[in-house]
Amino acid sequence: MDSNEKIKAVGINIQEKANLIWNVANSLFGAYKPHEYGLVILPMVVIKRFHDCLLPTHEKILETYEKIKHLAVRDGFLYSASGYHFYNTSPFTFERLKTDPENIKANFEAYLAGFSDNIADVLARMGFYNQIDRMSDAGVLYQVISDFCEDNADMSPDKISAIDMGYVFENLVQRFSESYDEEAGSHFTSRDIIYLMCDMLTMEADFSDPDAPAKTVYDMAMGTSQMLTCMEERIKALDSEADIICYGQEINPFTFGIAKADMLIRGGDPNNMQFGNTLNDDKFSGYTFDYCISNPPFGIDWKREATDIEKEYKLGDAGRFGVGLPAKSDGQMLFMLNGIAKLKDTGRMAIIQNGSSLFTGDAGSGQSEIRRYIIENDWLDAIVQLPNDSFYNTGIATYIWVITKDKPQSHREHVLLIDASGCYEQRRKPIGNKRVDITEVCRNLIIEAYGDYTSRTYTTTIVDGKTITVKSKRMESIALGYNKITVESPRLDKDGKPVLKKGKPIADTSKRDTEVIPLDEDMDAYFEREVLPYRPGAWIDKGKTKVGYEIPFTKTFYEYLEMEPADEIAKRIKAHERNLMTKLQALFGNGGEQDE
């Protein structure tokens, strides 16, 4: 079921709910610039969601607080009273706040002070406390609170589920990003892509064992945590009794606040949501997980984190990055190494990368060494090329890498490349750069290709009669590697004879060259066949040989189109000329005989 179908199935118009909430911006007009509206609206949505969740147990919380307020440790009692991992001990509700416009600022601050520390942390991360003074000074605080008292701003769990609330958050974050002239895709990935990643991760999983430990899911760049929410949703669809624990880290304070709020409302442990930079402030050091799902930033340099990352690199196997460091201009492969370090021995990861992770970096470079590490450990299970224009913030080619620490026997020592660049349905209305959707039909075709794990072309027809295609190629892992050899030629004296030193020829550095030899070919046999006939006396300096890996996605799926014969082209040109002359004569009259 795709995201649009999901919305219809739950009987709630997410777009309409988001529209109504965003209309609060009318009360901010003049006091805030349009690109600042989200500074108020997003935290207020979080606060109102907490308020509406706690409203049914409000009196019970107050009664419990009166009984235990003298105790040093109170959280456990209040969590139990509220039914959530958060609470509010203030006597105020939004309706009570609305009845006293003269004291709205003091009362609202008292209400916020009643929240548990984990909620206070969310609001502090979002910088909301600074906005209270600003709204009060501008005379809009009372109206904003009144707007959130309207019936259409009811966010109680019986009116809107946690999953549906996630959709609303997504919509609001996107609007805030666009009004701020910021890339929406830097915050979240659209549901069609997330569901594809989830299905690829779980398609062969068995969650039916009631005695199995809880499955753990981790997102190292979680945004609003919707990837984690979707994984939980997918696993629960496979087994409603499955136990899932989600963990995530996020560097953006706004989206972190939303993610932590979402976790609290869904009844999870808020400590599993951590704020900070995953690359140089890893909050989950020493943890391992069953699943990792993530869309980390690509094309973003890591110069700011370089000191810490290079220090960890020197730790070798004791750190996450010992295998190699990519170019400082793009840190996406560092996230891949972090994800691999976080996987259990049976763990699986789906991570989005752009094309540079496939091939940039020569043999021996950090990028190539990372690919070598993954492939030679036989962890790379599949790579899927997504359609262009699938993301809000970029139209370039993007790929899902599926990493599996414990491959099925039938997948061992192989990698499946899946070209799904033509598997999409056009959107009626683009959102940013996103012009296409991977609908359920498209997703099923890609999953079929992944499940078969063989070389084949898959096609199906969608509603408008368009044919969509997925191509897959099963490759031996060794075919992705190569030896880069250094070819030396002897220095010659004036008589054309090799100059020797201790009985061995001296190399002429001006003639030094390199050759790339596929890893599955014998190096010496290749050299004798392809090099020696053209460079007599040459030799391989084997001390300089480097092993490299790259994934030739474009080359693998390239199809040569035979050119049309010249005489056929000439016939078409001649026919076109005659047709043109006929139209000109009809327009201007026949001024003379037409030449043959």
N, C-alpha and C positions, 0 to 999 in steps of 0.2 A: 504494500500500500504506500503510495507516495504521499508527500506532505499535504498536497491539496485534498486528496482523498481522506487523509487522516483528519483534517479539520472538519470535513463534512460528516465523517463517521461519529465524531464526538459531539456533534450537534451544537457547536459554538463557532461563531464567526470571529476568528482571531483578529482579522484586519479591522473589523468594526470595533472590537474592544480596544485595540491599540489606538484607533482614530479618536475614540471618546477620551481616552486618557491624555493623548497628545493635545487635545483641545484645551487642556488646562493652560497651554501656552498663551491663550488669549488673555489670561489674567496677568501674565508676565510682560505683556507688550509694553514697551516704554522703559520698564525697570531693567529689562535684560535685552540684549541683542539676540537675534534668532539663533546664532550659533551657540548661545549660552543656555538655551532653554533646557537642554538635557542635564545641566548641573543641578537643576531643581527637580525636573520631572522623574528622572531615573531613581534618585534616592527616595523621593516621595512614594513612588510605586512600591519600592522595597518596604518602606515603613508601613504603608497601608496594607500590604500583603501580610506582614507580621501582625498588624493590628487585627485584621479580619480573621486570621487563624486563631488568635488568642481570645477573641471576643466571647465565644461560648464558655470558656473556663475563667473568664476575668474575675468573677466574684470568688471562685474557689482559690485562685492565686492570691487574692488579697487576704482571704481568711488564713491561708497557710502562712503567708508572710507575717501576719500579726503574731502567729504562734511561735515562729522560729527566728524572728528577726534579731534576737539576742545571740543567736549561735554564730560561731566564726565561719562555719561551713554550711551554706544554705542551698547551694545550687541544686543538689540532688532532690531535695524536697520540692523545690519550685518547678523543676523539670517534670517531676511526677504529677504535680498539680496542673500544669499547663498541657501536658500530653506531647510536648515538643522538647527539643534541646535548647530552648530559649524561653524567656518569660518577660513580663513587664509588671512591676509592682506599683506603678502609679495608679491612682484612682481615676485618672482622666481616660476618657475615650474620645474619639474624634467628634462624636455628637456632643459630649460635654464641653469640649474645647470650643465648639461652634456657638455655644450659648453665652460665652463671655468674651465678646470682641474687644473689650477694653483692656483685658489682661492676656491677650492671645500669645504674646511672645513669652512671658514668664511661664504661663501654663504649658505651652508647647515644649519649652525647655525642660520643665519638670516632668512632662510625659516622657520625653526622650531619655532623661536621666534614670527613669524606672526600668529601662531595658537591661537585660543581662549583658555581661562584658563582651560576649561574642557578637552581639548586635551592635554595641558601641564601636567595636573594632571595624565592622562593616561600614558604618556611617562615617567614621573617621577616615578610612581609606578613600571613601568617595568625596571627602572634603565638604560634607554637607553642613557641618556646624557653622562654617563661615557664611553659608548662604542664609542662615536664619536672621542674622543682623541685617544683611543686605535687603532681604524681603521686608523685614519690619520697617527699616528706614524708608523704603520705597512705598510703604503702605499697602503691600499686596499679600502679606502673610495670611491674614484672615481669609481673604478670598480664595487663596490656593487651598487652604485646609477645608473651606466650605465646598470647593469643587470636588474634593475627594470624599465628601460625604454624600454626594449624589448617588442614586441607585445604580447608575451605569458604571460607577467606580467601585462597585462591590467586588472584592477579590477573595471572598471566602472560599475555602476548599470545596464546598458543595456547589459552588457556582462555576468555579474554574479549577481544574486539576493542576497538579504540579507540572505535568508534561505540557499541558496547554499554556500554563503560565510561562513556560520556557519559550513558547512561540511568541507570546506577547513581548517578553524581554528582547528576543531577537529583533522583532519588528521595531521596537523603540530604540534599541542600540543602533540599528541601521539608520533610522531617521536622524538620530543625534549625530552620527558620523557624517552623514550627507550634509546636514546643516552646518557642521563644523568644517566642511570641505576636507573631510578625512576619509580615507579608504575604509568602507564598511567591512571589506574582507579581512582587514587587519584584526577584526574582533571575532568573527565567526565564519563557519563554513556552512553552506546551504545544506538542507536536510537530504536532498537527493543524493549528494555525494557521501554524506555521513552514513546513510542507510546502506549504500553500496559497500563502504568499508566495513560496517558492522556485519553484513551478510557474508563477506569474504572471511572475516575472522571466525564466525560462529557456524559456518555451513556444515562442518563435520563434527561439531562438538556434541557431547552427551552430558546433559545436566540432570539426568534422571536419578542419579544415585543419591538417596536422602542422607547418606552418611558422609558424603564428600564434603570437604571444607568449602567455605564460601569462596566464590570466584572474585578475584581482585582485578580492577580495571584502572589504568593510569593514563592521564593526559598531561604531558609536560608543558603544554602551551594552551591551557584549557579555555581561554576566553570566557564566555558565559557558561561554560561547562555543558554545552548541548551535546557534544560527542559522548560524554559520559552518560548523560540522560538517555540518549538514543541506544547506547550499548545495553544499559539496564532494561530499557523497553524491549529490545530485541531478544535478550536472554529470557526475560519474563514471558515473552510470547512463545518461546520454545518450551519453557517449563515455569509455570506460574509459581511454583514452590522454590525455585532456585534462589540461592542466597548470594547477593552481589554487594561488594563493598567498593566504592569509588574513591579515587584519590586524584588530586590535580594541583598544578602550580600555575600561577599567572602573574605577569609583571604589570599589567594595566590595572590601576586601583579601581576604576569604575567597573570593569567587567569582573574583576575579582570579587567586588562587593556583591554583584548579582549572582555569581557562582556560589559564593558562601551562603547567601540568602536562600538560594534554591536548594542547597544541600540541607540547610536547617529545616526548611519547610517539608522536605521529603523524608525527614526523620533520620537522616544520616549523621555521622560524626563531623561536626564543623572543623575539627582539627585536621581532617583529611584534605581540607582545602587550604593551601598555603600560598602566601604572597611572596614574590621575589623572582629574581632572574635565575632560571634553571641552569644556565651555563656556568655562572660563577657563584651561585648561592643555592646549591642543591638542597632542598628541604627534605628529600627522601633518600639521602645517602644510606646505603645498606639495605634498602627495601628491594624486594623483587615482586613482580606481579604476573598474573596469568595472561593479561592482555594489556597492550599499549595501543592507543589510538590517538593520532595527533596530526595537526596541520601547523607545523612551526613556521615562523617567518623565513622566506628565502629572498636572496638578493640583499640581505641586511648584513653589514659588516660587524665583526666582533672585536674591533679595536678597543672599545671601551672595557671589554672583559679580558683583554689579551694577557695581562699580567697573571691573573688567577688561572686562566686556562693553560697557559704555558707552564706554570708551576705544577699543575695537575698532570700535564703531559709528561713531565720528567719523572713522575711516579711510576710510569710504565703500566704494568698489569694491575697495580694497586689503585690506579685511577681510571676514569672513564675514557680518556683521550690518548692513552699511551700508544695506540696503533698508528696515529698520524694526525696531523692538523691540516685542514683545508686552507685555501687562500683566505686572507683576512677580509676580503671583499664579500664573502658569503659564508655564513655560519650554519647553513641548514644541515650539513653533514655532521656537525657537532651534535645537533639534536638527535640525529640517527644513532650516533654512538651512545648517547645518553640513554636512549630507548632500549638499545641492545643490552646495555649494562643492567637495566632494570627488569629484564625478562627472566622468569624462572627457566629451568632447563627444558620445560615443556611449553614455554610461553610463545605467544604470537603477537606480532605488531603490524599494524597498517599505518603508514606514514606518508604524507604527501610531500613530494619534492618537485622542483622544476627540472628542466632538461639537463642542466649543468652537472647534476650528480651522476648522470649516465656516462659522461665521457671526458669532462674537463680534467686537466692534470696529466702530465706525462708519466711514464713508468717511473716509480720511485717517489712520486709526489705524494703529498698527504691525501689528496682525493683518491688517487689510484690505490694507495695502500689501504684506505678504508674499504674500497670495493673489494680488494684482494682479501682482506680480513673476513668480510661477510661471505664471499663466494667460496673461499677455500675451507671455511668452517661449515659449508653446505647449509647456510641459514637463509639464503635468498630463494624464496619459493616462487614468487611471481611478481611481475611489474605490469601495471595496466596504464596505458596512455588514455587519458580522459579527453573528451572533446574540447577544442578551444572554446573560449568564451563561457566556461562553466563556472567561473568565480566572479564575485562582485568587483574585485579590485584588479583583475588582470585578465587579458585575453590570450596569454601565451600558453604553450603546451605544458601540461602538468601531468604528473604520474603518481599512482599509488604503488608504493613498494610494500610487498607482503613478506615479512621476515618471520621465519618459523624455526625455533630452536630445536624442534624434534619433528623433522619432516616425516610424512608417511613413507613407507618403503618404496612405493611406486614413484615417488618424487625425488628420491635420493640422486645426487650428482647431476641434477637437471634444473633448469630454470624455465618457467613458462612466461613468454612475452605475449601480452594481449593488446592488440591495437583496437581500442574502442573509440577512436577519434571520430568515427562516423556513426556512432550509436547514440543518438539524441533526438529529442523533439524540440522544435523551435518554440521559444516563448512568444506569446502574443505581445507582451510588453517587457522590454529589457529592464533589469534592475542593475544600474551601474554598467559594468562590463559583462554581466551575466545575461546572455541571450539564448541559452539553451538549457534544457532540463534532461537529466537522466531519469526518465519515468520508470514506472514499475516494469513495463515491457522491456525497456532497454536494460534495466538492472538484471532482469531474469536471463537475458541473453548473455550478458557478461558472466554471470554466475554459472551458467551452463558451460561456457568455455573454460572457466577455471576448474569446474568440477571434472570435466573430461580430461583435462591436463594432457592435451595432444595437439598436434598441428592440424588445423582445420579452419574453414570459413563458415560462419554462422550468419544466417539472414532471417529476417521476419518483416512483415508488413504492418505498419501502424495505421491509425484511423484514416489519415488523409491519403492513403495509398502509397506513401513514401516507403521505400525499402531501407531498412537500417541493417548495418553489417558490423560484425565483429570478427576479427582475424586473430588466430592464435598460432604461436610457433614454439614448439618444445625444443629446447636446445640443451646440449651437454654443457655443464658448467665450465669444463676445461676449454671449450670453444670461445669463451669470453676473455681468455687470457692470452698473453703474448710475451715472448722474450725480446727485449730490445738489446741488440748486440752492437758492439763497437768493432768496426772493420778497420784493420790497420794494413797499410801497404809499405813495402820496404823503401828505404831511401837508396837511391841509385847513385853510383859514382859516374865519372865522365864517360866511362866505357859502357854504362848501362847495366852494371852489375850491382847487386845488393851490397850495401855497406854493413859490415859485420862488427859486433862487439861481443867478445867472449864466445865466438862461434855462432851468435844469433843475429839475425838482421835487425837493424835499427829502424824504427818506424818513422815514416815521413808524415809529420803531424799535419802538413798542408793537405794531405790526401785522406785524412781520417774521416770516416763516414759511419753512419748507423743504418741498421736494417731492422725491420720488425718481422719476427717470425712467429706464426701461431703456436701457442703452447702445446697443441696436440700434434705438432710436426717435429721430427728429429732435427735438431739444430744443425748438426754437422752435415746431414744429408741435404738439407735445404741449402746450406752454404756452398757445398760442392756443386749443386745443380744450378743455383740462381746467381752466385756471386763469382766463384773462381773462374768460370769461362770468360768473364769480362775483366777480371782483375787478377791476372796471374801473380802468384807469390803472396797474395793477401792472406791474412789470418784473422781469427777472432780473438780479441783480448777478453778472455772469459772472466777476468777479474772485474770487468766493467759491465758485465751483463746485468740487466735489471728486468724484473718481472713486472708487467703491468696488466691492468684489467680495465676494460671499458665495455659498455653495453650498446651495441650498434643498432639501436631501435629503428632508426630511419632506413638504414641499409637493409635490415632484415625484411622489412615490409615494402621495400621499393618495388614497384612493378614497371618494367620497361614497356612503354607504349610505342609500338612500331609506327614509324612515320608513313603517311599516305604516299603512295607512288607519285612521282613527279608528273606523269602523264595525266593522272586523275586530278591533280591540283590544277594543271593547265586547262583541262576541260571545264572545271568549275569556274575558273577565272573567265574563260571565254563566254560561258553561259551567263555569268554575271554581267559582263560587258554588253552582251546583246540585250539583256533585260533592261539595263540602264539606258541604252540607246533608244529602245522602244518607248520608254517612259519620257525621254527627252523629246522625241519626235511628236509624241502625243501632246506634249505641253507647248512646244514651239513650232510645230509643223515640220515637214520633211524638206530641209534645205538642200538636199542633194542625196546622191546614192550612198548607202551605207557600205563601207568597206568590209570585205570578207577578211 
